[in-house]
Amino acid sequence: MKRDMDLIIQILKVIEEYKTPTNNIVVQLDGYEDEEKDEIVQGHCVLLRDAGFIEGKVGYQPYTFTVTHMTWEGHEFLDLARNDTVVEKAKSVAKQKGLEFSSLPLDIAKDFLSSTFKSMIGL
């Protein structure tokens, strides 16, 4: 499975919408209703868990992942990635350097977003 940074951001946004900090959230996204696409969402949830952005476990039903909550690190990343302008600018800078934003290591992607955000606000 190829990592999709846009999907990772979309998943974090869905998780953040829940009002209480600890839930049993089964992540379901529009356009990801069939088994193959559900498996991709589940795989990205596992990546997010392994990166320390969320806590949860693979569900009992096929291709589900139950999220209990988003971690501090997950919130920090989402705060950087929330602004579409920041994300698009970071993607553009990566592309100018011959890089694919979605295939950057997570720490580097976060640094790209952070430096893009800082330059946009004049820091």
N, C-alpha and C positions, 0 to 999 in steps of 0.2 A: 504494500500500500504506500502510495506516495503521500507525504504530508501536505496538507492544504491549509496554509495560514489563514485564508479567508474563512474557511470552515471552522477553524479553531476559534477565531474571533466571534463568529456567529454563535457557536456553542456557548461561549462564555457570556455573551449577551443574554441568551435564553436563561441560563442559570441565574444570572443577576436579577432577572425580573421577579423571581420568587421573593415574597415579602419577609419570610422568616429565615434566619441564618442556617438552620438545619432542617432539611427536608429529605424526602425520598423522591428525588426528581428523576423521572425517566425522560431523557432528552429526545424530543421529537421535533423535526424540522420540516417545514414545507419543502416539497421537492425531494424528500428523502424517505418516501413511503414504502418502497419495495425492499425486499430482503438484502439485495446487493448494496443498496445505498444505506440501509440501516446498519449493515456491517461496517461500512466506512465511518459512519457517525460513531459507532461503538469503538472502533479502532482509534479514532481521534480522542475520544473520552479517555481511553486507556493512556494515550500519549500525554494528555493533560494531567492525569493522575500521576503518571511517572515523573512528570516535570515538576510536580508539587503545586500545580495550579488549582486542582480540585481534589476532593476526597470522595471515594465511592467504590463500587465494585460491579463486576460483570453480573448482569441480572440472570434470573432463572429462565426467562423466556429467551429464545434465540435472538441474537443481535440486539440485546438491550444492555444498557449500562445505567445503574442507579447511582445518582450523585447525591451525596449527603450534604455537601456544602463547597463553596469556593473559598480557597485559602487567601491569606493576605497577599501572597505572591501572585495569585490569579487576579485579584482585584487591581494590583499594581500594573500588571501587564495590560489588563482591559482598559484601565484609565489612559494608558499610552495609545492603545489601539482604537479607542472609541471614536475618535475624530477621523472621518473618512479622508479628509484633506491630508492629515498627517500620514496615514497609511499609504495613500496614493503617491505622495511626495517621496516617502521612504522607498516604495517600489521603483519609482522613477530613478532615484539616485542609485539604487542597487543595479538596475538595468544599465545605466550609463557606465557602471564599472564592470559590466559583463556578468552580473550575478542575477540569479533568480531569487527573489525575496522569499518565496515559499520554501526554498531548499536551503536557506541559511540556517546554521545552528541557532537554536532558540535564544541563547544569550546574545548572539550577534544581531539577530532580528530585533530583540528588545533594545539593544544599543542603537541600532538604526532608528527605531521609533523615537527613542529618547533624544538623540541628537537632532533629529528632524523637528521634534516638538520644541526643543530648546531654541533652535535657530528661528522658528516661527514666532516665538514670543520674545526674541531678542536677548537670549542668554548665551 
